[in-house]
């Protein structure tokens, strides 16, 4: 019996009766083929009951030989079911033998986008055991797996003989891919998502470079799996030759750890670990590292390195947590500690000079905010005395804003409690509260106006000397009231000239604080560092904290401008100055505010060409018009060849703030030589002392199946036992074999 068909839908429509055996046979054939052919591709899911899903069968000829119990479909055979499509030349189902066979140009396209290729396939009718000849698998991520023969066992494992795996693109002309793994046998377990290799070798451009009797990695459906990540090798003038072999441990879907031993030839082994835990309420991250090695070196007053005395434990901890306790409540912490001043730099972990420790809890109300903070700091500077650095126990803050009144104004309340404790030095306790009222307005000319009235009260209790922050001085209590008035006015003007559009805004800011609220009995804890620039030109009080108050009357005036032209041309910036009259003399010589009339400060942003960006910040002496501060950033060049320059020049010494005369330049260039290859260089030079501080070289090679990152860094600074250093590191990441993000600081 034979039936010609252009297309058959199974199960058939109800109005078209079909022989029961036909329904059974066709469903069995299709279910067998679709399920078994999906098996070799990694991570495919088998349907629970394939035979119950509607199946479309298209072929040039479909026949049933009842005497031989054989169903056959020939010529351009196409089967579709549950999102899968099978294309082949011939399908046959032998009822007597209980086998399903497909022959010729077999292609199975999965719903995931994976494709399976084969020449011949045979399975039993239980869909559990069978073999495939000439099998190839193209995965959705473009990885490829091919073998001379494949065997299916227990419906869970596929065993491939003489197999090749590679995620690389096939080279034109049939050449070898960038890298591939060849093995005598490959076993793919679809239950665990594991691909295991026996007698495997890694080949680069067809040349064997590594052999291993056993090797395994997860298939592309697995996002996380315990195992080794890409190692990195390098050399360091302090550590010698280095090898880092990260090992990833998948503890749970929301929890993992990376163990990173660093082997060195001159400094032993550094054991590192990074732990991450994600819960519904927040994320916790903990990074640890430790080693038993040479004791940290110290230098005497003349800069000579003192001999090291034996070995000691050296390490660090860097932990952070961010938690959402409710819709309005948050909490968190940052914990950073190091065993000594140079450990982090020695092992290229961090170049920070100060490690901040912080714990906090905060609540956000409809018109209020409260927070409780605890701070601790560890200084890694050789000149700092850790006993003189305070612990902040606590810093509590509260803010509340009232509704708009009938005038359009809004009242606000701010309060804070601060406690500072030192092991050796001044202890400070401060309570501060401020009541204010602010009225913003839009004038008839479109001008923007704002008026603020405030009254602040501060109470200080100290143990020690508030002026020197020394331990001697006894206990003192001081209180003050700080009334203030401030007003701000600006007139944004918008216009066009030709193809240019402009926004120009003249701006005035006035403030007045009567009397001199700065007393010798009030310590300066939060306003030690001060810099006058365009960012605080219009501030009512230009100190960073509240311990110091800029009293008297002050008027600041300036001009904001922003012009945009064709081809993304742009000129923007700000220039301004202030005049003040007050009883205090808080600003040191060279600050720009030591006289009643201040220096001129400003910022210019310029983009005259699509390939050029210029930023310049400055402070100009009001009398001589000499630039006291110049801060230039320059970036130019096409995307493939990009240059950037940063230049800083300070002409005046500010001994009270430990700011010496400085002139420094940082320059870098990035060259995209090819689509897959980029190189970069960056250098930092002290022009005042005519010496290079550091130089970095980097290379990144990216390929769809491989990433190579290399970096060379030279540091010419002296710190503790660390002198001029040269550090080189390279990491090669093979896609699919322990992927890990890699980068270099040059980019």
C-alpha positions, 0 to 999 in steps of 0.5 A: 500500500502506498500513498502520495502526499504533499503534506500530512498533519498528525493526528489527522482531522476528525472528519478524515478517518485513518487506520489505527495502525497508521496513527500509531506508526506515524506518531511513533516514528515522529516521536522517536526521531524528534526525541532521539535526534535532540539528544546529542545536542547539549542541554536539550529537553525531552518532551514528556509525551511527544506522541500527543503533540500535533505533528506535521509530516511533509515528504515526496512519498509516504508508504506503508508495507503491511506485510513487512511492518515498515513505514517509510517517508522519502524525498525532502522529508520534513517533520515539525513538532513542538517547535522542532524541525527535522529535515532528511532524505529518508525515514523508516520505522521497522515495527518487527525489529523495533528500530527507527532509522533516518538516512541522508542529510539529517538536519534537526533544528531545535527551538533553542536555535541549536542544529544537529547534523548527521548522515545516518541514525538508528534508535530503538523504539524506546528512544533510549539506545542507538547510534549515529554516524557522521554526527555534527552539532551546531549550538546556539552560541555557535560552538561546534561538536563533531564525531565519526560515530555517536552512541546513545545510552539510557536516554541520558548519555551520548558517547562520541568517538573521535570527536572534535569540539570548538567554539571558533569559526571555521576558517575559509579554505577548510583550515584548522580553527583558532583552537579546538579540542580533539579526543578519542572519546567524548561523553555528554551527560544531558542530566548533569550538563557535562561534556567529558573528554578522554585522551584529549589534546588542545590544538592552536591553529592545528598544532597540539599544545596541551595533552590531558588524559581526562578533561571536562567542562559544562555544556553551553546550557550551564551558566555556572559550574564548579571548576577552574577559571582561566589562569594568568601568568606573569612576572613581578620585580617584587614577587618574581614569576607568578601564576594565579589559578582561580577555582570557582565553587558553585555553592547554590544558585544565589551563592558562590566562592572563587578561590584564587591561589597566587604562586610566586617564586620569591614571596611564597603563596598568596591564598585569596578567596572571594565570596558572594551571597545574594538574598532577597533582602540584599547582597553580601560580598567578602574578599580575603587574602593572606600569606606568610612571607617577608615582614613589611619593610620600614624606612627611617627618617632619611629614607633608608630601608631598614632590614626585614626581620623574618616572616610574618602573616600579611593579608587583607579583608574587603567586604561589603553588604547592601540590604533592603530591610523594607520599602523605606529602610536600608542598611549596609556596611563596608569593611576594609582592613590591611595588615600593613601599609604596603600589602595591597600595593605589593600584590597589586590588589589596590593603590588606595592610601586610606581604607574606609570602614562604614556601617549604616542604617537609613530610613526614607520617609515621605518628606524625611530622612534619617541615618545612623553611620559609623566610620573607621579609617585605616591610613596606609601613608607612612607619615600618618599616625593611626592612633591620631585618626578618629573613629566616628562613633556615631554620625546620626543625621535627620532631615525633615521638610514641611509642606508648601505654605501659602507663599510657596515656601517650605520649612525644613529641619536638619539635625546631627549628632557626631562623636569622634574618638582617638586613641591618642588625641582630641575626642569630640562630641557635637550636636547641631540642629538647623531650622530653615525656610526656603522660597523659590520663585520664577520672576516675570522676566523668566528669572529664577530666584531663591531666598533662604533664611536659617538658624543653626545651633551647635554644641561642642564638648571636647576632651583635649586641645581643639586647636592642635587636636592633642590629648592635653587640654582637659574637657571643654564645652562651647555653644554657638548660634549661626543665623544666615541669609542667602539669596540666589538669582539667575536669568537664563537667556535662550537664543539662536544665531544661524545654526547655533543655539545658545543658553546664557545665564548671568547669575548672582548669589548673596549670603550673610552670616553675622558676627564671627562664630569661629572660636578657638574652643571649636575644633575643625574636624570636617572642614580641613581640606578646602579648595576654591573653584567654580563648583563652590563659587555660589555656595553660601558657605564654601567649607565642606562641613559645619565646623568652620563658618564663612561669616560676613557678607558675600556676593558671588557673580558669574556667567554660565554659557552653553552653545551648540552648533552644527556637527556636534560643535559645542562651547560651554562653561562658567566664569565668576568671582566673589567679593566678601567682607567679614571679620574672619581670616580663615582662608590661607594665602594662596587659597584665592579667598585671602582678600576681599576680592577673590581670584577668578575661577572658571571652567571651559568645555570645548568641542570644535571638531567631532574628533576633539574634546577639551576641558579646562578648569582654572583659577586666575590671580585677580591682580596679576592675571597669572594662572594659579591653577590649571587643570586641562583634559584633552581627548582627540583622534578617531575611534581607532586612534584615540589620545587623551592628556590630563595636565595639572598645575598648582603654582602656590603652596598651601602649607596648612593643607599640605598642598605643595607646588605641583605640575603633573601630566598624564598621557595615553594613547589607544590604537585599535590596530585590527577589529580584534586587536587593540594596544594602549600606553599610558604614562604619568610624569611629575614635571616639577621634579622631572621624573616619571611616576608610572607607565602602563602598557596594555594589549587586548586581543578579542576573538569570538572564541578567545580573549587575550589580555596582557599588561605591563606596568612600571612604577617609579615610587618608593614606599616601605619595602617597595621601590621601583617596580615592574609588573607583567601579567597575561591571561588567555580566556578560552570561551566556554572553558572557564570564562572570566572577565579580563581587562587591563588598566590602560583601557 
